[in-house]
Structures are given as structure tokens and as C-alpha cells.
């Protein structure tokens, strides 16, 4: 029994030991899923749709390979430097969030939005000279962040997903692209009067709007802004892009606050106002939500984008179970008698721009790096991946579940629970991006720092991975490993096609610990004739229902 992973060991204690137990343990999640289909959770409003997602959970590994269960395979769809269109635009570096948009409702051809979070000077812009980057280096630094829109398709002749480099849709949105500002900070003193700004970068995760556009989130923007000599107040926002329409003005929605955004998950309040949940990926940072002033009208299509320009921004107070409105009136009241703060916070634009400080001032709860926040499609609960916080001894992180009062995303009161905790007992550490399948399983990828992998407190976890966790039924909260990343890499941005037969996934920063370009710590994706590790997006197939 000692060789069975701890996450599976928990399951075995429920069904006994011996040959029968081992047979069930290696049959995969399919048996668990059938149990889930037969049960409902006290919060569940819609029953899971499918049986399946069968696979045999993999063991931990430190191979320089993307390891999948038996019966599954991956195709590298796009990697750093690949040409994506006829203009010669190239795929950016360190791809993260992915989002599939079907073309003509197809599960086999569509557009894929891909975030690009940061660069590695060893492979992109080169090292600084006398502590500064030259203009050509800054251009490379900014171009290789932001986002890529690529056209992808499944080639039945060769049973493989490919990128269509002749696509008329394919384009880049980068640190060089001009963005319009919207909302309370637009044109105000705190952003130097700007109504438009240069570029987007540090794009981590994101979300999809109800009107079929992309929300992409600027996370750790400070270093790039400094290196490029750009105003930091112009970054740390949520951006919006229409992948199908280059004439849709790309924009930054300041009403959603400025901080180290991980993602943005959109839902509807019971009165049809738009709600966006967001995490701030920083130690001792808060969880936020935005509620629009006006209501969503489906017939208006992309004109609903205006809903993200005006509304209430809230921060979560875990102790009192309430959402605190971040208004200029409340901030000024809390800052009474403090001249420096009163001078800093004079308008609502100041509040959203200095959001982190305002949130803590009004009683927002500091947490352990709240990264991905996702709304369960089966009920009105919200799942939050708190990756870790070594300042407080939380080395392995946890996933919390919020339950809004009366199941209303527009409510100002909530309860929460610890859904799953990272550690040896669960088999995973540092949960990051989240997504759901139609069988009420939560998929999470992990973000153990590349400098900590396979050593110290993280020795038993092997390389970063992807795990599947049922959210209902008797196996609720138990993690089963589906994938393991190559050396130094993390897996990010999981996204299914609508029929769930393909899973797109980013492999970010393989070989990140490389110091000598001639002796890389990873050579994934193992392209013939080269040793360079390349961040890439893959398409995983083999799902059967």
C-alpha cells in the first residue's frame, strides 16, 4: 500500500483493501463519476450531465515530459516564436490562460485566445546593458507579452490538432497596442489624465463575458512597467478584447479595480446585474467582486460591455461574512484624521487605482494569494484557489468555497468553507487555475515555484500537475492526478471545447531554472534539431463518454 499515492489512499480506506480495492483504485475517475451522477449535493441546483471522464490517475513524476494517463495524447498547437498569421506575427512567451471560441459552433475549429504573462531574458529580450534595456529590447519585452488570437482546428486525416497560420482572424494584442480606459479612473489625475494607454502585459488568467468577449487580467505588471519606463497606474487592470472583431476597441475597465489580477469570473445577480469575481495574486491580499449598476440585456450583445464601466466594487470580509463596498465616501470616513490618506483618496478614481490599500483600510480580509476564482456551473457557489503563503506557514494552499446569501451573486453577505487543502494528505500543493467539467468535477493545476520543485517541503509532489476533484458525492474533495508538467514548468489555463472531447492547456516556463543556454534544465517540447525549451499550448484528446 505504501506505493499508492496519498490522494488515492484516502479512497481505498472507504472500500477496504486487497485485490478488489486495488482494482477500483486503478479504474480511474469513471467509477467515481457514476457515483456522483447518482447523488446530489445540498447546494446542487443542476445534476451533472455526463458519465465518464474515465482515466487511471497517474503517479507523481520528475520527467521532462507532459505526462498523461494511458489512452490520452497531446498535440503541440502553438509554441513561442511560431508564426500565427500571414503578416508574420509570432506567438508570445510564457502562455497562460486559454479560451476557446467555436467558429460556426464547431468543436473542431475555432479561435483560441491565449495570455502571455512574462518573458525570460535568456530567450527573449537579452540581458540589460548598464542596468537598462535598449529600445529594441523593450520592444521585444512588450511584444512577447499580452495575448495571441490563433485559429485552431482538428485535422481528421492525421488525428491531430493544428494551428492555421493562414487565418484572417489571427492577431496579437501586446504591450505595444493602444487601449482605451473606461470607468472612474479614466482621465483623472491619478492616471495622469490618460484616457488611453499603451499596451497590456503580465497577462495571467481571465474569463469570458456573457456577450462572448475575453476578459484578460494584468497581474505582476510592476517589473515590466519599470523596465519599459511606463506609468504603473496604467497597468494592473482587467482588459476586454473581442477575438472575432479587430474593430472592437480593446479597453481597460478601471471600475473593476487595479491590483495583481489573476482572473475574472462573470455571472449574473438574481436581478440580472452583471457580477465579476476576482482574486489578487499577492501574499496577504483580498478577494473582490464587481456588481454593475445596470442590468444585462442579451439582445444588446457586445454593447453590454458598458456594464463594466459603472457599478460597485466590493472586497470580502471573511470574518463577518460580508462584502464591503469600496466607495470614496467610505474610504474618506476611514481616513479621517490622516491627512496623507485624505490627500491620496479624493475621487472614486483614486479608490479603484489604489484598490489594495483601500480594501485593507476598509476591513478586507488578507488571504493567502487568492488566484483563480470560478463560479460553479451547477450551483451558485464560488471556488477560490488560495495558492499558498509562506509568511504564515501555509506552504501548500487550499481551495475555499463561497456561498452567497440566498444563492444571489448580488448579495452583500456570504458564508464560506474550506473545500480542499493542499498537502501530503491530498497529493497536491499550490492550487492555481480552476475549471469545471459537466460532471461536477473541479480541475485544478498547481503552481509550486520552479525553484522549490522536488525538494524540501515539496519533495513528495514531483513536478507541477493537474488534478481532478469531485465537488459532490462521497468523494467530494478528493484529488486525482491527471497530468504532470515537464521540468521547471507549470500547467496553466485549462479550457475544454464545448463537447469536452478536447482540453486546451498551457505549458508555461519549461526550463525556467536554466542558467546556461547551452545546458538547459528542460528541452520540452523536444523539437527536432533544437534544445531550447519553449512555452506552448497543447490540445489533449482521449476523453470518452
KOLRO-797268 format. One record per residue (C-alpha): x, y, z; residue number from 0. Coordinates in steps of 0.5 Angstrom, whole numbers. Example, Ala and Ser with C-alpha at 12.3 -4.5 7.8 and 13.67 -1.06 7.14 Angstrom:
@x 25	y -9	z 16	i 0
@x 27	y -2	z 14	i 1
END
This chain:
@x 0	y 0	z 0	i 0
@x 6	y 5	z 1	i 1
@x 7	y 6	z -6	i 2
@x 0	y 8	z -7	i 3
@x -1	y 16	z -7	i 4
@x -4	y 19	z -1	i 5
@x -10	y 22	z -5	i 6
@x -12	y 15	z -7	i 7
@x -10	y 12	z -1	i 8
@x -16	y 16	z 2	i 9
@x -21	y 13	z -3	i 10
@x -18	y 6	z -1	i 11
@x -20	y 7	z 6	i 12
@x -27	y 7	z 4	i 13
@x -27	y 1	z 0	i 14
@x -23	y -4	z 4	i 15
@x -16	y -7	z 2	i 16
@x -14	y -13	z -2	i 17
@x -15	y -14	z -10	i 18
@x -22	y -11	z -10	i 19
@x -19	y -5	z -7	i 20
@x -13	y -4	z -12	i 21
@x -18	y -6	z -18	i 22
@x -22	y 0	z -16	i 23
@x -17	y 5	z -15	i 24
@x -14	y 4	z -22	i 25
@x -20	y 4	z -26	i 26
@x -20	y 12	z -25	i 27
@x -25	y 17	z -24	i 28
@x -30	y 14	z -28	i 29
@x -33	y 10	z -22	i 30
@x -33	y 16	z -18	i 31
@x -37	y 20	z -23	i 32
@x -42	y 15	z -24	i 33
@x -43	y 15	z -16	i 34
@x -43	y 23	z -17	i 35
@x -49	y 22	z -22	i 36
@x -53	y 18	z -17	i 37
@x -53	y 24	z -12	i 38
@x -54	y 31	z -11	i 39
@x -51	y 36	z -6	i 40
@x -55	y 40	z -1	i 41
@x -53	y 46	z -6	i 42
@x -53	y 43	z -12	i 43
@x -59	y 46	z -17	i 44
@x -57	y 42	z -23	i 45
@x -55	y 35	z -24	i 46
@x -48	y 33	z -27	i 47
@x -50	y 32	z -35	i 48
@x -45	y 26	z -36	i 49
@x -42	y 20	z -34	i 50
@x -34	y 19	z -35	i 51
@x -28	y 23	z -36	i 52
@x -25	y 16	z -34	i 53
@x -18	y 15	z -33	i 54
@x -13	y 12	z -29	i 55
@x -9	y 17	z -24	i 56
@x -2	y 18	z -26	i 57
@x 4	y 18	z -21	i 58
@x 8	y 24	z -19	i 59
@x 14	y 24	z -23	i 60
@x 20	y 29	z -25	i 61
@x 21	y 27	z -32	i 62
@x 22	y 32	z -37	i 63
@x 15	y 31	z -41	i 64
@x 8	y 33	z -41	i 65
@x 6	y 26	z -37	i 66
@x -2	y 24	z -38	i 67
@x -6	y 18	z -37	i 68
@x -6	y 12	z -41	i 69
@x -10	y 13	z -47	i 70
@x -9	y 20	z -48	i 71
@x -5	y 24	z -52	i 72
@x -3	y 32	z -53	i 73
@x -1	y 36	z -59	i 74
@x 3	y 42	z -59	i 75
@x -1	y 47	z -62	i 76
@x 3	y 53	z -62	i 77
@x 10	y 55	z -58	i 78
@x 14	y 61	z -57	i 79
@x 16	y 64	z -64	i 80
@x 11	y 60	z -68	i 81
@x 8	y 65	z -74	i 82
@x 1	y 65	z -73	i 83
@x -1	y 69	z -79	i 84
@x 0	y 72	z -86	i 85
@x 3	y 78	z -83	i 86
@x 9	y 75	z -79	i 87
@x 6	y 76	z -72	i 88
@x 9	y 71	z -68	i 89
@x 6	y 67	z -61	i 90
@x 9	y 70	z -55	i 91
@x 12	y 68	z -49	i 92
@x 10	y 64	z -43	i 93
@x 3	y 63	z -45	i 94
@x -2	y 62	z -39	i 95
@x -10	y 63	z -40	i 96
@x -13	y 60	z -46	i 97
@x -20	y 61	z -48	i 98
@x -24	y 57	z -54	i 99
@x -29	y 61	z -58	i 100
@x -32	y 56	z -63	i 101
@x -33	y 58	z -71	i 102
@x -40	y 57	z -73	i 103
@x -41	y 53	z -67	i 104
@x -35	y 48	z -69	i 105
@x -32	y 43	z -63	i 106
@x -26	y 42	z -68	i 107
@x -25	y 49	z -71	i 108
@x -25	y 56	z -67	i 109
@x -21	y 61	z -64	i 110
@x -16	y 61	z -58	i 111
@x -15	y 67	z -54	i 112
@x -8	y 66	z -50	i 113
@x -5	y 70	z -45	i 114
@x 3	y 71	z -45	i 115
@x 5	y 73	z -38	i 116
@x 12	y 75	z -38	i 117
@x 19	y 74	z -41	i 118
@x 25	y 71	z -40	i 119
@x 31	y 75	z -42	i 120
@x 35	y 69	z -43	i 121
@x 31	y 67	z -49	i 122
@x 27	y 74	z -51	i 123
@x 30	y 81	z -50	i 124
@x 37	y 79	z -47	i 125
@x 41	y 82	z -41	i 126
@x 41	y 89	z -39	i 127
@x 47	y 93	z -41	i 128
@x 49	y 98	z -35	i 129
@x 43	y 96	z -32	i 130
@x 38	y 99	z -38	i 131
@x 35	y 96	z -44	i 132
@x 36	y 99	z -50	i 133
@x 29	y 101	z -54	i 134
@x 30	y 94	z -59	i 135
@x 30	y 90	z -52	i 136
@x 24	y 94	z -50	i 137
@x 20	y 93	z -56	i 138
@x 21	y 85	z -55	i 139
@x 20	y 85	z -48	i 140
@x 13	y 88	z -49	i 141
@x 11	y 85	z -56	i 142
@x 12	y 78	z -53	i 143
@x 7	y 79	z -47	i 144
@x 0	y 81	z -48	i 145
@x -5	y 76	z -52	i 146
@x -5	y 72	z -58	i 147
@x -11	y 70	z -62	i 148
@x -10	y 64	z -66	i 149
@x -14	y 60	z -70	i 150
@x -14	y 52	z -69	i 151
@x -17	y 46	z -72	i 152
@x -17	y 39	z -71	i 153
@x -14	y 35	z -78	i 154
@x -18	y 28	z -78	i 155
@x -13	y 26	z -83	i 156
@x -8	y 26	z -78	i 157
@x -12	y 25	z -72	i 158
@x -8	y 32	z -69	i 159
@x -10	y 39	z -67	i 160
@x -6	y 44	z -71	i 161
@x -6	y 52	z -72	i 162
@x -8	y 55	z -78	i 163
@x -2	y 60	z -80	i 164
@x -6	y 63	z -86	i 165
@x -12	y 65	z -81	i 166
@x -15	y 72	z -82	i 167
@x -17	y 72	z -75	i 168
@x -10	y 71	z -72	i 169
@x -7	y 77	z -69	i 170
@x -3	y 80	z -63	i 171
@x -5	y 84	z -57	i 172
@x 1	y 86	z -54	i 173
@x 5	y 91	z -50	i 174
@x 5	y 96	z -56	i 175
@x -2	y 96	z -57	i 176
@x -6	y 102	z -55	i 177
@x -12	y 101	z -50	i 178
@x -18	y 106	z -48	i 179
@x -19	y 107	z -41	i 180
@x -26	y 106	z -38	i 181
@x -29	y 108	z -32	i 182
@x -28	y 112	z -26	i 183
@x -20	y 113	z -27	i 184
@x -21	y 115	z -34	i 185
@x -18	y 122	z -35	i 186
@x -17	y 123	z -28	i 187
@x -10	y 126	z -24	i 188
@x -8	y 119	z -21	i 189
@x -7	y 116	z -28	i 190
@x -4	y 123	z -31	i 191
@x -10	y 125	z -34	i 192
@x -10	y 119	z -39	i 193
@x -16	y 117	z -43	i 194
@x -12	y 112	z -47	i 195
@x -6	y 108	z -45	i 196
@x 0	y 104	z -48	i 197
@x -1	y 96	z -48	i 198
@x -2	y 90	z -44	i 199
@x 3	y 86	z -40	i 200
@x 3	y 81	z -35	i 201
@x -3	y 78	z -37	i 202
@x -4	y 72	z -32	i 203
@x -11	y 69	z -33	i 204
@x -18	y 71	z -35	i 205
@x -25	y 70	z -36	i 206
@x -31	y 70	z -42	i 207
@x -36	y 75	z -42	i 208
@x -44	y 74	z -42	i 209
@x -43	y 77	z -49	i 210
@x -37	y 73	z -52	i 211
@x -31	y 77	z -51	i 212
@x -25	y 76	z -47	i 213
@x -23	y 79	z -40	i 214
@x -16	y 78	z -39	i 215
@x -12	y 80	z -33	i 216
@x -6	y 84	z -31	i 217
@x -2	y 81	z -26	i 218
@x 5	y 82	z -24	i 219
@x 6	y 88	z -28	i 220
@x 11	y 92	z -24	i 221
@x 17	y 90	z -27	i 222
@x 16	y 90	z -34	i 223
@x 13	y 97	z -33	i 224
@x 19	y 99	z -29	i 225
@x 24	y 96	z -35	i 226
@x 20	y 100	z -40	i 227
@x 19	y 106	z -37	i 228
@x 12	y 106	z -37	i 229
@x 7	y 109	z -32	i 230
@x 5	y 104	z -27	i 231
@x -2	y 106	z -26	i 232
@x -4	y 105	z -33	i 233
@x -3	y 97	z -31	i 234
@x -6	y 92	z -26	i 235
@x -13	y 93	z -30	i 236
@x -18	y 88	z -33	i 237
@x -18	y 89	z -40	i 238
@x -23	y 87	z -45	i 239
@x -22	y 84	z -53	i 240
@x -27	y 81	z -58	i 241
@x -23	y 76	z -61	i 242
@x -27	y 76	z -68	i 243
@x -27	y 83	z -69	i 244
@x -21	y 88	z -69	i 245
@x -25	y 94	z -70	i 246
@x -28	y 93	z -63	i 247
@x -24	y 98	z -59	i 248
@x -19	y 94	z -54	i 249
@x -20	y 97	z -47	i 250
@x -19	y 97	z -39	i 251
@x -24	y 97	z -34	i 252
@x -22	y 101	z -29	i 253
@x -29	y 100	z -25	i 254
@x -26	y 93	z -23	i 255
@x -20	y 96	z -19	i 256
@x -13	y 96	z -20	i 257
@x -9	y 90	z -17	i 258
@x -5	y 84	z -18	i 259
@x -11	y 81	z -22	i 260
@x -11	y 73	z -23	i 261
@x -17	y 72	z -27	i 262
@x -24	y 75	z -27	i 263
@x -31	y 70	z -27	i 264
@x -37	y 73	z -29	i 265
@x -44	y 71	z -27	i 266
@x -51	y 75	z -26	i 267
@x -54	y 77	z -20	i 268
@x -62	y 75	z -19	i 269
@x -64	y 82	z -21	i 270
@x -60	y 81	z -28	i 271
@x -54	y 86	z -26	i 272
@x -47	y 83	z -28	i 273
@x -42	y 81	z -23	i 274
@x -35	y 79	z -23	i 275
@x -31	y 76	z -18	i 276
@x -23	y 77	z -18	i 277
@x -17	y 75	z -14	i 278
@x -11	y 79	z -12	i 279
@x -5	y 74	z -13	i 280
@x -1	y 77	z -7	i 281
@x 1	y 75	z 0	i 282
@x -4	y 78	z 5	i 283
@x -8	y 80	z -1	i 284
@x -16	y 80	z -2	i 285
@x -22	y 77	z -6	i 286
@x -26	y 82	z -10	i 287
@x -33	y 83	z -13	i 288
@x -36	y 88	z -18	i 289
@x -43	y 89	z -19	i 290
@x -46	y 93	z -25	i 291
@x -50	y 99	z -24	i 292
@x -55	y 97	z -30	i 293
@x -58	y 90	z -32	i 294
@x -55	y 85	z -37	i 295
@x -60	y 85	z -43	i 296
@x -58	y 80	z -48	i 297
@x -61	y 83	z -54	i 298
@x -56	y 88	z -54	i 299
@x -50	y 84	z -55	i 300
@x -43	y 87	z -54	i 301
@x -46	y 94	z -52	i 302
@x -47	y 90	z -45	i 303
@x -39	y 92	z -45	i 304
@x -41	y 99	z -42	i 305
@x -44	y 95	z -36	i 306
@x -37	y 94	z -33	i 307
@x -36	y 102	z -33	i 308
@x -40	y 103	z -27	i 309
@x -42	y 100	z -21	i 310
@x -40	y 98	z -14	i 311
@x -33	y 95	z -13	i 312
@x -33	y 90	z -6	i 313
@x -28	y 87	z -2	i 314
@x -29	y 81	z 2	i 315
@x -29	y 81	z 10	i 316
@x -29	y 73	z 11	i 317
@x -29	y 74	z 19	i 318
@x -36	y 78	z 18	i 319
@x -38	y 74	z 12	i 320
@x -40	y 81	z 8	i 321
@x -38	y 85	z 2	i 322
@x -35	y 92	z 4	i 323
@x -37	y 97	z -2	i 324
@x -30	y 101	z -4	i 325
@x -33	y 108	z -4	i 326
@x -30	y 114	z -4	i 327
@x -34	y 116	z 2	i 328
@x -33	y 110	z 6	i 329
@x -25	y 111	z 5	i 330
@x -25	y 118	z 7	i 331
@x -29	y 117	z 13	i 332
@x -24	y 111	z 15	i 333
@x -18	y 116	z 13	i 334
@x -21	y 122	z 18	i 335
@x -15	y 125	z 22	i 336
@x -10	y 122	z 17	i 337
@x -8	y 128	z 12	i 338
@x -4	y 124	z 8	i 339
@x -9	y 119	z 6	i 340
@x -14	y 124	z 5	i 341
@x -10	y 127	z 0	i 342
@x -9	y 121	z -3	i 343
@x -16	y 119	z -4	i 344
@x -20	y 125	z -7	i 345
@x -24	y 121	z -12	i 346
@x -27	y 114	z -14	i 347
@x -22	y 114	z -19	i 348
@x -17	y 114	z -13	i 349
@x -20	y 109	z -10	i 350
@x -20	y 104	z -16	i 351
@x -13	y 106	z -18	i 352
@x -10	y 105	z -10	i 353
@x -15	y 99	z -9	i 354
@x -11	y 94	z -5	i 355
@x -9	y 100	z 0	i 356
@x -17	y 102	z 0	i 357
@x -19	y 95	z 1	i 358
@x -15	y 94	z 7	i 359
@x -17	y 101	z 10	i 360
@x -24	y 99	z 10	i 361
@x -23	y 92	z 13	i 362
@x -22	y 87	z 7	i 363
@x -19	y 80	z 10	i 364
@x -12	y 79	z 8	i 365
@x -11	y 72	z 5	i 366
@x -6	y 67	z 2	i 367
@x -5	y 69	z -5	i 368
@x -12	y 69	z -8	i 369
@x -11	y 67	z -15	i 370
@x -17	y 63	z -20	i 371
@x -24	y 65	z -18	i 372
@x -29	y 61	z -21	i 373
@x -37	y 60	z -21	i 374
@x -39	y 53	z -21	i 375
@x -44	y 52	z -26	i 376
@x -48	y 47	z -22	i 377
@x -50	y 52	z -16	i 378
@x -49	y 59	z -14	i 379
@x -42	y 57	z -10	i 380
@x -36	y 61	z -12	i 381
@x -29	y 57	z -11	i 382
@x -23	y 61	z -10	i 383
@x -16	y 58	z -10	i 384
@x -11	y 61	z -5	i 385
@x -4	y 58	z -7	i 386
@x 0	y 59	z -1	i 387
@x 3	y 64	z 4	i 388
@x 10	y 62	z 7	i 389
@x 9	y 68	z 11	i 390
@x 4	y 65	z 15	i 391
@x 6	y 57	z 14	i 392
@x 1	y 56	z 9	i 393
@x 6	y 52	z 4	i 394
@x 1	y 48	z 0	i 395
@x -5	y 53	z 0	i 396
@x -12	y 51	z 0	i 397
@x -19	y 52	z -4	i 398
@x -25	y 55	z -1	i 399
@x -32	y 55	z -3	i 400
@x -36	y 62	z -2	i 401
@x -44	y 61	z -1	i 402
@x -47	y 68	z -3	i 403
@x -54	y 69	z 2	i 404
@x -60	y 66	z -2	i 405
@x -55	y 64	z -8	i 406
@x -55	y 71	z -10	i 407
@x -49	y 74	z -13	i 408
@x -51	y 81	z -12	i 409
@x -52	y 79	z -4	i 410
@x -47	y 83	z 1	i 411
@x -47	y 77	z 6	i 412
@x -44	y 70	z 5	i 413
@x -41	y 64	z 8	i 414
@x -35	y 60	z 6	i 415
@x -32	y 53	z 7	i 416
@x -25	y 50	z 6	i 417
@x -27	y 46	z 0	i 418
@x -20	y 42	z 0	i 419
@x -13	y 43	z 3	i 420
@x -6	y 42	z -1	i 421
@x -1	y 38	z 3	i 422
@x 1	y 31	z 3	i 423
@x -6	y 28	z 5	i 424
@x -9	y 31	z -1	i 425
@x -3	y 30	z -6	i 426
@x -3	y 37	z -9	i 427
@x 1	y 43	z -7	i 428
@x -1	y 50	z -9	i 429
@x -7	y 50	z -13	i 430
@x -8	y 56	z -18	i 431
@x -12	y 56	z -24	i 432
@x -19	y 52	z -24	i 433
@x -24	y 50	z -29	i 434
@x -30	y 45	z -28	i 435
@x -33	y 40	z -33	i 436
@x -40	y 38	z -34	i 437
@x -40	y 32	z -29	i 438
@x -39	y 37	z -23	i 439
@x -31	y 36	z -22	i 440
@x -26	y 41	z -21	i 441
@x -20	y 41	z -25	i 442
@x -14	y 45	z -22	i 443
@x -7	y 46	z -24	i 444
@x -1	y 47	z -19	i 445
@x 4	y 53	z -18	i 446
@x 10	y 50	z -14	i 447
@x 15	y 55	z -15	i 448
@x 20	y 52	z -20	i 449
@x 26	y 54	z -15	i 450
@x 22	y 49	z -10	i 451
@x 20	y 43	z -14	i 452
@x 22	y 36	z -12	i 453
@x 26	y 39	z -6	i 454
@x 24	y 41	z 2	i 455
@x 17	y 41	z 4	i 456
@x 15	y 40	z -4	i 457
@x 19	y 33	z -5	i 458
@x 13	y 29	z -5	i 459
@x 9	y 32	z -10	i 460
@x 14	y 32	z -16	i 461
@x 13	y 36	z -22	i 462
@x 7	y 41	z -22	i 463
@x 1	y 38	z -24	i 464
@x -6	y 38	z -26	i 465
@x -11	y 35	z -21	i 466
@x -19	y 33	z -22	i 467
@x -23	y 34	z -15	i 468
@x -30	y 32	z -15	i 469
@x -35	y 37	z -12	i 470
@x -41	y 33	z -10	i 471
@x -42	y 26	z -8	i 472
@x -38	y 21	z -3	i 473
@x -31	y 23	z -6	i 474
@x -32	y 31	z -6	i 475
@x -26	y 34	z -4	i 476
@x -21	y 28	z -6	i 477
@x -16	y 30	z -11	i 478
@x -14	y 25	z -17	i 479
@x -8	y 27	z -21	i 480
@x -9	y 27	z -29	i 481
@x -2	y 31	z -32	i 482
@x 5	y 32	z -30	i 483
@x 9	y 38	z -33	i 484
@x 16	y 38	z -36	i 485
@x 22	y 40	z -32	i 486
@x 21	y 47	z -28	i 487
@x 14	y 48	z -32	i 488
@x 7	y 49	z -29	i 489
@x 1	y 48	z -33	i 490
@x -4	y 54	z -33	i 491
@x -10	y 56	z -37	i 492
@x -14	y 49	z -38	i 493
@x -20	y 50	z -42	i 494
@x -25	y 45	z -45	i 495
@x -28	y 45	z -52	i 496
@x -36	y 45	z -51	i 497
@x -37	y 38	z -53	i 498
@x -31	y 37	z -48	i 499
@x -27	y 32	z -52	i 500
@x -21	y 37	z -52	i 501
@x -18	y 40	z -47	i 502
@x -13	y 46	z -48	i 503
@x -7	y 47	z -43	i 504
@x -1	y 52	z -43	i 505
@x 5	y 49	z -41	i 506
@x 9	y 55	z -38	i 507
@x 16	y 56	z -37	i 508
@x 19	y 50	z -38	i 509
@x 27	y 50	z -36	i 510
@x 26	y 56	z -32	i 511
@x 32	y 55	z -28	i 512
@x 37	y 55	z -34	i 513
@x 43	y 59	z -33	i 514
@x 47	y 56	z -39	i 515
@x 43	y 57	z -45	i 516
@x 47	y 51	z -48	i 517
@x 46	y 47	z -42	i 518
@x 38	y 48	z -41	i 519
@x 34	y 44	z -35	i 520
@x 29	y 42	z -40	i 521
@x 29	y 41	z -47	i 522
@x 21	y 41	z -48	i 523
@x 17	y 40	z -53	i 524
@x 23	y 37	z -55	i 525
@x 23	y 40	z -62	i 526
@x 28	y 36	z -67	i 527
@x 34	y 40	z -68	i 528
@x 34	y 44	z -62	i 529
@x 35	y 44	z -55	i 530
@x 31	y 51	z -53	i 531
@x 25	y 50	z -48	i 532
@x 19	y 53	z -51	i 533
@x 13	y 55	z -47	i 534
@x 7	y 52	z -51	i 535
@x -1	y 51	z -52	i 536
@x -3	y 44	z -52	i 537
@x -9	y 40	z -54	i 538
@x -11	y 34	z -50	i 539
@x -15	y 29	z -53	i 540
@x -17	y 22	z -51	i 541
@x -24	y 24	z -47	i 542
@x -29	y 18	z -48	i 543
@x -36	y 19	z -45	i 544
END
